[in-house]
Amino acid sequence: MKHAVPIILCLPILLAGCVSPVPVASDQCGASDLQYLVGQRGRVLDGMRFSQDVRVVQPGTSVTMDYREDRLNIRLDSRDVIVEVVCG
């Protein structure tokens, strides 16, 4: 019984080694600099030029599930309002 206490105390440390780390969000596409677009109408994108690949996602649009850190994703809602600007 006296050996059970150290084993029980070490169990959380051993289990922590089985957990994969959470990936750190990357801002390689520059999404953090474009957060001011959230809440604006999608038409503001018409006159903008981007130095990276941009994917504008409207409701009902099919998109691939591949993740690319350098691609900018701009999501619009059904009222044509920008709701999210993220890399991926």
Buried (B, 14 or more C-beta within 10 A) or exposed (E): EEEEEEEEEEEEEEEEEEEEEEEEEEEEBBBEEBEEBEEEEBEEBEEEEEEBEBBEBEEEEEEEEEEBEEBBBBBBEEEEEBBBBBBB
